[in-house]
């Protein structure tokens, strides 16, 4: 199997597990954009993560970054935070990654914290547990 094929399978697996349950009447264009975003996340992970990861850690990272809505870059506050997140992953600092997932708030354009919305703390906690302990929340309705 080629690397490209395995990446495509991963992207569609992620879309099936983590997007489909939350979306009713998803348009073809919207579905395409979501799959594209997942592709960007996976591509960024390949560029920025240098250590081997178990499947549960890969899944947790994709879930976290997808719902965070930020891509790694050096020009925006949130992009820099994602790079900081990758540094924790590469340092194999599992407790640091879990803490980041649970508590690190996104920033607005002025650098102010964006408060969690209802449901976010529970989803972040489940994602952190998936990363550290490999426990997949059941059901997946986060």
C-alpha positions as CSV (number, residue, x, y, z in Angstrom):
1,X,0.0,0.0,0.0
2,X,1.3,3.5,-0.9
3,X,1.7,6.2,1.7
4,X,-0.8,8.3,-0.2
5,X,-3.4,5.6,-0.1
6,X,-3.0,5.1,3.6
7,X,-3.3,8.8,4.2
8,X,-6.5,9.0,2.2
9,X,-7.9,6.1,4.2
10,X,-6.9,7.9,7.4
11,X,-8.6,11.1,6.3
12,X,-11.8,9.3,5.4
13,X,-11.8,7.3,8.6
14,X,-11.4,10.5,10.6
15,X,-14.2,12.2,8.6
16,X,-16.5,9.2,9.2
17,X,-15.7,9.0,13.0
18,X,-15.5,12.6,14.0
19,X,-17.5,14.7,11.5
20,X,-20.4,12.7,10.2
21,X,-22.1,12.2,13.6
22,X,-22.4,16.0,14.1
23,X,-23.6,17.1,10.7
24,X,-27.1,16.8,9.3
25,X,-27.6,17.4,5.6
26,X,-24.0,18.0,4.8
27,X,-23.6,19.6,1.3
28,X,-21.1,18.2,-1.2
29,X,-19.1,21.4,-1.1
30,X,-19.1,21.5,2.7
31,X,-18.0,17.8,2.9
32,X,-15.2,18.5,0.4
33,X,-14.0,21.5,2.6
34,X,-14.0,19.3,5.7
35,X,-12.1,16.5,4.0
36,X,-9.6,19.1,2.7
37,X,-9.1,20.5,6.2
38,X,-8.4,17.0,7.5
39,X,-5.9,16.6,4.7
40,X,-4.2,19.8,5.8
41,X,-4.0,18.6,9.4
42,X,-2.5,15.2,8.4
43,X,0.0,17.0,6.1
44,X,1.0,19.3,8.9
45,X,1.4,16.4,11.3
46,X,3.7,14.7,8.8
47,X,5.8,17.8,8.5
48,X,6.0,18.6,12.2
49,X,5.8,15.4,14.2
50,X,9.1,13.5,14.2
51,X,8.4,10.7,16.7
52,X,6.4,7.5,16.1
53,X,2.9,7.6,17.4
54,X,0.3,5.0,18.3
55,X,-3.0,5.1,16.5
56,X,-4.8,6.5,19.6
57,X,-2.4,9.4,19.7
58,X,-2.8,10.1,16.0
59,X,-6.6,10.0,16.4
60,X,-6.5,12.3,19.4
61,X,-4.2,14.8,17.6
62,X,-6.4,14.9,14.6
63,X,-9.6,15.3,16.7
64,X,-8.0,18.1,18.7
65,X,-6.6,20.0,15.7
66,X,-9.8,19.6,13.7
67,X,-12.0,21.0,16.4
68,X,-9.5,23.7,17.3
69,X,-9.7,25.0,13.7
70,X,-6.0,26.1,13.6
71,X,-3.2,25.1,11.3
72,X,0.5,25.2,12.2
73,X,2.3,28.3,11.1
74,X,4.7,31.0,12.4
75,X,2.6,34.0,11.5
76,X,-0.6,33.7,13.7
77,X,-1.0,33.4,17.4
78,X,-3.0,30.2,17.1
79,X,-0.6,28.8,14.4
80,X,2.3,29.3,16.8
81,X,0.3,27.6,19.5
82,X,-0.1,24.5,17.3
83,X,3.6,24.5,16.7
84,X,4.1,24.6,20.5
85,X,1.7,21.6,20.7
86,X,3.8,19.7,18.2
87,X,6.9,20.4,20.3
88,X,5.2,18.7,23.3
89,X,4.3,15.7,21.1
90,X,7.9,15.4,19.8
91,X,9.3,15.7,23.3
92,X,7.0,12.7,24.2
93,X,5.6,14.8,27.0
94,X,2.3,13.0,27.2
95,X,1.1,14.8,30.3
96,X,2.0,18.1,28.8
97,X,0.1,17.2,25.6
98,X,-2.9,16.2,27.6
99,X,-2.8,19.4,29.7
100,X,-2.5,21.5,26.5
101,X,-5.5,19.7,25.0
102,X,-7.6,20.2,28.1
103,X,-6.8,23.8,29.0
104,X,-5.1,25.8,26.2
105,X,-7.5,28.4,24.9
106,X,-7.6,29.7,21.3
107,X,-6.8,33.4,20.9
108,X,-8.7,36.0,19.0
109,X,-7.0,38.3,16.5
110,X,-5.9,40.6,19.3
111,X,-4.4,37.8,21.3
112,X,-7.1,37.5,23.9
113,X,-8.3,34.1,25.1
114,X,-11.5,32.8,23.5
115,X,-13.5,31.1,26.3
116,X,-14.6,27.5,25.9
117,X,-18.1,27.0,24.7
118,X,-20.4,24.5,26.5
119,X,-19.3,21.0,25.7
120,X,-15.7,21.9,24.9
121,X,-14.2,20.9,28.3
122,X,-15.8,17.5,28.1
123,X,-14.6,17.0,24.5
124,X,-11.1,18.2,25.3
125,X,-11.0,15.9,28.4
126,X,-12.1,12.9,26.3
127,X,-9.5,13.7,23.7
128,X,-6.8,14.0,26.3
129,X,-7.7,10.7,27.8
130,X,-7.6,9.2,24.3
131,X,-4.1,10.6,23.8
132,X,-2.7,9.4,27.1
133,X,-4.7,6.2,27.9
134,X,-6.0,5.1,24.5
135,X,-9.5,5.0,25.7
136,X,-12.0,5.9,23.0
137,X,-15.1,7.6,24.3
138,X,-18.3,5.8,23.7
139,X,-20.4,7.1,22.1
140,X,-18.5,9.4,19.8
141,X,-21.1,12.2,20.2
142,X,-18.8,14.9,21.6
